[in-house]
């Protein structure tokens, strides 16, 4: 029995997602389909990568992950930057699981040291780009589910686009990080990991300055502070998370003058 996960921006209002699942079921009646996240906003590859990266460890070997979010390319720009090619679709096996995606930088976003072989999927006809999840990815998933082999449907990719997240770093006595994901509760998840925090800060005193608050303690649960109060904790992914008990940290702590683009910087000052 095969497991296929879907990470898309299709949403649930239109019939597109149901059509994708119907095609999978028509060829693989016993398949298990899991919506990993089907409401990715604004072609946010970073969000999709964060979701898939943190879900991967929980799936069994040979799970097939279909990640169908494309990188937006400005066709008015006459210079083709970064070798991005939205007509190229890729497949790789990472930690025993198959990942199928557009050429959107996903592999290096999941793992900055990604070095697994990457292959480019064969397909016929340019019309398949319009609904590539149904017409290209589903066909590939069906083939892999039946054969456990991608050789007949792909060829080695000589190049593909690589994207990288901003990495936290230490400058003097300050550990600098960024918000990399906001969940539906408005919690801001940063790129500072518990391991890095312990290595850099350890048992030394520290302070985190947030709008209207200064925090010098990492809590274990949201309930350790009063409702409406900000807090920081290490979440189940091992990342430092900024939250507000019972409220949205995004709405309460992020300034409104930065436009629609999310940009949250976190500074941890540590001292003896």
N, C-alpha and C positions, 0 to 999 in steps of 0.2 A: 504493500500500500504506500503510495507516494503522498508527500506533503508539499503543497505549493503555497507560498505566502505572496501577498500582493501589497506593494507600496506604491501608491499612485496619487495623482491630483484629481481623479475623476469625481470624487464626492459620491453622494448617495441619492441626489435628487433625480438625476438622469438615468436612462437605462444602460449606459455604457458598461458599468461594472457588472451588472447582471448578465450582459451579453458575453463578457469575458468568461465568467464562471460557467455559463451554459455551454460554451464551446469546450471548456475543459471537461465538464461532466459528460458531454456527449461522446468523448473519446476515452475517458477514464472514469467510469461510473463509481469506482470505489475511492476516488481521490479525496483527500482532505484539503480544503482550501481555507486559509486563515488570512483575514484582513489585518495585516500588520499596521498599516496606516493608509487610509484611502482619501485623506483630506489634506494633503500637503498643499500649502498656500504659496502662491507667487513663485512657482518653480523653484522652491527653496531646496537645493540639493543638499545643503548643510544639514537641514532638519531631517531629510530622508536618510542621510548617512548616519546621523546620530541614532535614529530609531533602529535602523537595521543593525548597526554595530552592537548595540546593547541588547538586541533580541537574539542575535546569532548563538550565543552560548547555551540557550535554552532549547534549541532545536536539535533533533537527531541527525545523524549522518545521512547524506544524500537528500536532505531537504532542498527544494528548488525555490529560490527567492527571485521573484520578478519585481524589479524596481523600475517603474516606468515614469520617471520625471526627467524631462529634458532640460539641458542648459539653454537659456535664452541667448540667442545670437542676434546682434544688430546687423541685419542684412544691408543697412545703409552704409556700413563701414566697409570700405573697399579692401581693408587689410584683414586677412583671416588670422586672428590671433590665437596663440596657444594650441594650434592644431586641433581645435574643436571641430568635430564633424558630426552634425545631427543626422546624417544618413548612415552612420556607422553604429552597429549594435554589437555588444561585447558579451562574452561569457567567460567565467573563470571558476575554478573550484578552490574555495578558501576554507581551511579548517574542516574539510570533509563535506562541505555544502556547496551547491551550485548557486552562483549569482549571475543573473542576466540583467543587463542595463544598457542604456544608451552610452555613448562616449561622453560622459559628463563629469569625470573626475571622481567617481564614487569610490573606486578601489583604494586610492591614496587617502581619501577622507576617512575611510573605515580604519585603515592602518597606514600610517606614514611610512612604514618600512615594508609595505606590500611588495612582494617579489614573486608571486605565483604566476605561472604561464597564463597569458590572456589570449583569447581567440575572438575572431570576428565572425559573426553569423552570416551565412549565405541567405539570400532571399531574392525573389524575382519580382520585378515591377516596382516603379516609384510610387504607385498608388498605395502601397502598403505602409508608407510613412504616416498617412493620415490617422490610422488607428493601429499603430505598431504593436501595442500591447496585445491586441486580439490577433492580428494577422502575422506577426513575426514571433513575439515572445511565447505566446500560447503554443504555437506549432513546435517551437524549440523545447518547451517544457514537456509536451506530450512525447516527443522523440526521446528525450533523456529519461523520462519516467519508464518508458518501455525498454530502452536499450542500456541505460546507465553509461552512455558514451556520446560525446559531442563531436567526435572526429568527422562524421559524415555530414554534419550541418555547419561546420565552421573551418576556418583556417587560422594559423598563427597571426596575431596582430603585431606588425612590426613597430607600430607606435600607437599610443593612445593618450588622451588628455589626463594630466595629473593635477589635482587641486590639493591644497593643504590648508588646514586650520591654523589660525593664529595660536602660537604656543605660549603658555605662561612662562615667565622668566623672573629671575631675581636681579634687582638693581639696588646695590647697597644693602640697606636693611628693609627693603620692601619687596614683597612677592606680588607680582603684577599678573592679573588674569583677566579674562573676558567672559561675558555671558555667551554661551554657544547654543542654548536651546531654552525655550519657554514652553512649559506644559500647559494643559488646559486650565489648570488651577491658577496660573499666573506665576508659578514658581520659576525662578531664574536659575538655570543650571550652568555652572561655570566650567572652564577647562582646567581648574585647579583640582588635582586628585588628592585623595587622602594620603596616599603614599608620598607625594611631593610635599604636602604640608608637613607631614611628620619628619621628612628628611631636612627640610629647610627651617621650619619654625620649631618643631619638636615641643619641648616643654617650656620654652621661653614665653614670656608675656607677649601679647600682640593686641592690636586694635584694628578694627575694620570700620571705616567711616562710610556711612550711608546717608542719603538725604534725610536729615532730621534725626539721625540716630548714630550712636557709636557703640560698636559691639566688641566685647573682649572675651567672649565665651562661645564655644561651639556646643550646641545642645544635641541631644539624642532624639528628641521627638518634638513635634510642633506644639504640644500642650505644655511644654516647660515655660512658655511665656504667655502673658495675657493676650486675650483676643485683640487683634488689631496691632499687635506689637511685632516688629521685624525680628528675624532670627537667622542664624546660619547653622547648617548641619551637613553631614555627609550622607548623601542619599544612597539608595540601594545599588546604584551604578558605581559608587565610590567617588562621585564628584561632589565638590563643595556647592551647596545649593543655598540661595538666598530666598527666603520666604517671609510671608506675613501670616500669622495665625488667623485663619478664617477669612483672609482677604487675598487680593491679588497683589503680589510684590511688583509685578510689571506696572500696574496702574498706579500704585502708591509711591514707588521709588524711582521710576524712570522719568527723566525730564521730558517735557512736552515740546521743547524747542529744537529737537533734533530731527524733526520730520517723521516720516513713516518708517524709516529704516531703524531697526533695532540695534542699539549700540550701548552695551553696558560694560563699563570697566570696573574692576574690583582691585583695590589696593589693600594689602595686608602688611601693616608696619609691625615689625617684631623687634624686641629689645630685651636685654638681660635685666 
